[in-house]
Amino acid sequence: MRPAHHVCVAVRRGKSVENKTVGLRLENPNVNFARVAEGYQVRSFGPVTEPGDLGRVLEDAVRYLKDKGEPVLVDVVSQNR
């Protein structure tokens, strides 16, 4: 099995493989993509942090999209793995 891409890149660049994930994760602080979208005048929903809220938020976002015909962003916070 071939190593993950970021491992190959670290080796090719002569960097420590232990630091292979540096720059790959957007956290601490987490990015509020809903706020970023609003800065571009894109209607946003979220951030959604509770799985039970996702269905309602997606319905609201689809309703907005159908009514307005404008871009929409749904910011869903997921667990890093």
N, CA and C of each residue as an Amber inpcrd file, in Angstrom:
protein
   243
   0.8390000  -1.1830000   0.0000000   0.0000000   0.0000000   0.0000000
   0.8820000   1.2430000   0.0000000   0.5360000   2.1990000  -0.8110000
   1.3000000   3.4370000  -0.9430000   1.0070000   4.3790000   0.2270000
   2.0250000   5.0840000   0.7340000   1.8020000   6.0320000   1.8360000
   0.8590000   7.1610000   1.4220000   0.2120000   7.7530000   2.3970000
  -0.6820000   8.8760000   2.1440000   0.0800000  10.0180000   1.4610000
  -0.6480000  10.8080000   0.6960000  -0.0530000  11.8990000  -0.0670000
   0.7960000  12.8290000   0.8080000   0.2570000  13.2240000   1.9680000
   0.9940000  14.1760000   2.8030000   2.2890000  13.5780000   3.3560000
   2.3580000  12.2530000   3.4950000   3.6080000  11.6010000   3.9030000
   4.6170000  11.6950000   2.7620000   4.1760000  11.4120000   1.5410000
   5.0640000  11.5040000   0.3690000   5.6040000  12.9170000   0.1870000
   4.7410000  13.9070000   0.3780000   5.1680000  15.3010000   0.2280000
   6.2010000  15.6550000   1.2910000   5.9730000  15.2430000   2.5390000
   6.9310000  15.5320000   3.6050000   8.2930000  14.9250000   3.2880000
   8.3080000  13.6730000   2.8320000   9.5660000  12.9970000   2.4960000
  10.2460000  13.7190000   1.3350000   9.4910000  14.0400000   0.2990000
  10.0590000  14.6980000  -0.8810000  10.6690000  16.0560000  -0.5210000
  10.0500000  16.7460000   0.4290000  10.5520000  18.0690000   0.8310000
  11.6100000  17.9990000   1.9220000  11.9360000  16.7900000   2.3660000
  12.9470000  16.6420000   3.4120000  12.4560000  17.0940000   4.7700000
  11.1530000  17.0270000   4.9910000  10.5630000  17.4590000   6.2630000
  10.2930000  16.2540000   7.1460000  10.1160000  16.5170000   8.4190000
   9.8180000  15.4560000   9.3770000   8.4270000  14.8840000   9.1070000
   8.3350000  13.5710000   8.9860000   7.0490000  12.9140000   8.7530000
   6.1260000  13.0990000   9.9650000   6.7020000  13.2710000  11.1550000
   5.8890000  13.4940000  12.3520000   5.0740000  14.7780000  12.2350000
   5.5380000  15.7310000  11.4520000   4.8330000  17.0030000  11.2720000
   3.9820000  17.0110000  10.0020000   3.6730000  15.8530000   9.4780000
   2.9990000  15.7540000   8.1820000   1.6300000  16.4170000   8.1430000
   0.9810000  16.5760000   9.2840000  -0.3530000  17.1760000   9.2780000
  -0.3440000  18.6760000   9.5300000   0.8220000  19.2670000   9.7750000
   0.8910000  20.7100000  10.0010000   0.3780000  21.4210000   8.7540000
  -0.5890000  22.2800000   8.9500000  -1.1670000  23.0320000   7.8430000
  -2.3220000  22.3320000   7.1660000  -2.6670000  21.1340000   7.5840000
  -3.7750000  20.3990000   6.9780000  -5.0810000  20.5720000   7.7320000
  -5.0050000  20.9190000   8.9890000  -6.2110000  21.0090000   9.8080000
  -6.5070000  22.4680000  10.1210000  -7.7650000  22.8270000   9.9480000
  -8.2140000  24.1780000  10.2510000  -8.9110000  24.1570000  11.5990000
  -8.1280000  24.4340000  12.6460000  -8.6740000  24.3970000  14.0030000
  -7.8480000  25.2820000  14.9200000  -8.4020000  25.5200000  16.0800000
  -7.7470000  26.3200000  17.1240000  -7.3010000  27.6890000  16.6510000
  -8.1700000  28.5760000  16.2970000  -9.6290000  28.4620000  16.4110000
 -10.2330000  27.8170000  15.1730000 -11.4250000  27.2360000  15.3500000
 -12.1620000  26.6900000  14.2190000 -12.6290000  27.8200000  13.3240000
 -12.6480000  27.5890000  12.0440000 -13.0970000  28.6000000  11.0880000
 -14.6170000  28.6120000  11.0700000 -15.1970000  29.7980000  11.1860000
 -16.6460000  29.9590000  11.0750000 -16.9340000  30.2790000   9.6060000
 -17.1550000  29.2340000   8.8030000 -17.3610000  29.4180000   7.3740000
 -18.6370000  30.1850000   7.0810000 -19.6220000  30.1200000   7.9750000
 -20.8470000  30.9030000   7.7850000 -20.5210000  32.3890000   7.7860000
 -19.6760000  32.8170000   8.6880000 -19.2670000  34.2310000   8.7260000
 -18.4590000  34.6130000   7.4910000 -17.5890000  33.7440000   7.0610000
 -16.7940000  34.0090000   5.8580000 -17.7210000  34.2000000   4.6660000
 -18.7150000  33.3290000   4.5310000 -19.6600000  33.4260000   3.4180000
 -20.4130000  34.7510000   3.4530000 -20.8250000  35.1680000   4.6280000
 -21.5420000  36.4420000   4.7510000 -20.6870000  37.6080000   4.2740000
 -19.3830000  37.5120000   4.4560000 -18.4810000  38.5520000   3.9680000
 -18.4980000  38.6750000   2.4560000 -18.9300000  37.6250000   1.7860000
 -19.0660000  37.6260000   0.3260000 -20.5200000  37.7830000  -0.1030000
 -21.3620000  38.2250000   0.8290000 -22.7970000  38.3800000   0.6010000
 -23.4800000  37.0800000   0.1690000 -23.0170000  35.9580000   0.6940000
 -23.6330000  34.6600000   0.4570000 -24.4190000  34.3020000   1.7140000
 -25.6860000  33.9550000   1.5590000 -26.5250000  33.5750000   2.6980000
 -25.9550000  32.3020000   3.2970000 -25.8170000  32.3070000   4.6080000
 -25.2260000  31.1510000   5.2740000 -26.1100000  30.6640000   6.4050000
 -25.9680000  29.4020000   6.7070000 -26.6750000  28.7610000   7.8050000
 -25.6400000  28.0200000   8.6380000 -25.7120000  28.2000000   9.9430000
 -24.7790000  27.5250000  10.8220000 -23.8870000  28.5080000  11.5470000
 -22.8590000  28.0040000  12.1730000 -22.3880000  26.6280000  12.1360000
 -23.3310000  25.6730000  12.8650000 -23.4970000  24.4990000  12.2820000
 -24.3150000  23.4360000  12.8680000 -23.3790000  22.5360000  13.6700000
 -23.6100000  22.4510000  14.9600000 -22.7450000  21.6490000  15.8290000
 -23.4440000  20.4050000  16.3640000 -24.7620000  20.3630000  16.2810000
 -25.5310000  19.2340000  16.7970000 -26.1360000  18.4430000  15.6470000
 -25.8850000  17.1360000  15.5720000 -26.4360000  16.3340000  14.4830000
 -27.9520000  16.4370000  14.3550000 -28.6460000  16.5790000  15.4580000
 -30.0950000  16.6860000  15.4280000 -30.6060000  17.9390000  14.7540000
 -29.7700000  18.9510000  14.6280000 -30.1720000  20.2100000  13.9950000
 -29.9460000  20.2110000  12.4880000 -29.1830000  19.2610000  11.9870000
 -28.7600000  19.2940000  10.5840000 -29.9320000  19.2260000   9.6070000
 -30.8740000  18.3340000   9.8400000 -32.0060000  18.1950000   8.9240000
 -32.7780000  19.4830000   8.7650000 -33.1080000  20.1510000   9.8700000
 -33.8460000  21.4070000   9.8320000 -33.0600000  22.4900000   9.1020000
 -31.7690000  22.5720000   9.3990000 -30.9360000  23.5910000   8.7650000
 -30.8320000  23.3510000   7.2580000 -30.6740000  22.1010000   6.8510000
 -30.6240000  21.7960000   5.4180000 -31.9440000  22.1430000   4.7380000
 -33.0670000  21.8540000   5.3880000 -34.3600000  22.2290000   4.8330000
 -34.4730000  23.7410000   4.6660000 -34.0360000  24.4890000   5.6690000
 -34.0670000  25.9510000   5.5830000 -33.1900000  26.4560000   4.4390000
 -32.0180000  25.8610000   4.2990000 -31.0860000  26.2860000   3.2520000
 -31.6460000  25.9810000   1.8620000 -32.2210000  24.8050000   1.6920000
 -32.8050000  24.4430000   0.3910000 -33.9920000  25.3380000   0.0850000
 -34.8190000  25.6310000   1.0760000 -35.9550000  26.5330000   0.8810000
 -35.4700000  27.9120000   0.4150000 -34.4320000  28.4310000   1.0660000
 -33.8680000  29.7270000   0.6770000 -33.3610000  29.6710000  -0.7690000
 -32.6480000  28.6190000  -1.0980000 -32.1020000  28.4630000  -2.4480000
 -33.2200000  28.4420000  -3.4900000 -34.2730000  27.6930000  -3.2220000
 -35.3840000  27.6090000  -4.1670000 -36.1300000  28.9380000  -4.2830000
 -36.3180000  29.6140000  -3.1440000 -37.0550000  30.8880000  -3.1430000
 -36.2750000  32.0130000  -3.7960000 -34.9880000  32.1030000  -3.4900000
 -34.1750000  33.2410000  -3.9350000 -33.3380000  32.9440000  -5.1700000
 -33.0030000  31.6730000  -5.3750000 -32.1370000  31.3280000  -6.5010000
 -30.7260000  31.8640000  -6.3550000 -30.3070000  32.0690000  -5.1210000
 -28.9760000  32.6140000  -4.8380000 -28.1290000  31.5530000  -4.1350000
 -26.8070000  31.7370000  -4.1580000 -25.9270000  30.7760000  -3.4720000
 -26.2190000  30.7220000  -1.9780000 -25.9570000  29.5780000  -1.4070000
 -26.1410000  29.3820000   0.0260000 -25.0300000  28.4670000   0.5310000
 -24.6160000  28.6850000   1.7670000 -23.5990000  27.8420000   2.3830000
 -24.1380000  27.3080000   3.7020000 -23.9500000  26.0130000   3.9320000
 -24.2930000  25.4050000   5.2190000 -22.9800000  25.0030000   5.8850000
 -22.7100000  25.6100000   7.0320000 -21.4790000  25.3330000   7.7820000
 -21.7800000  24.2280000   8.7980000 -21.2170000  23.0390000   8.5460000
 -21.4220000  21.8890000   9.4330000 -20.0960000  21.5590000  10.0950000
 -20.0810000  21.6020000  11.4040000 -18.8710000  21.2810000  12.1630000
 -18.8010000  19.7690000  12.3100000 -17.6700000  19.2030000  11.9130000
 -17.4910000  17.7480000  11.9830000 -16.3150000  17.4250000  12.9010000
 -16.2240000  16.1790000  13.2830000 -15.1500000  15.7280000  14.1550000
 -13.8940000  15.4940000  13.3170000 -12.7810000  16.0340000  13.7710000
 -11.5090000  15.7660000  13.0930000 -11.1000000  14.3300000  13.3460000
 -10.5840000  13.6990000  12.3120000 -10.1220000  12.3150000  12.4450000
  -8.7350000  12.1960000  11.8950000
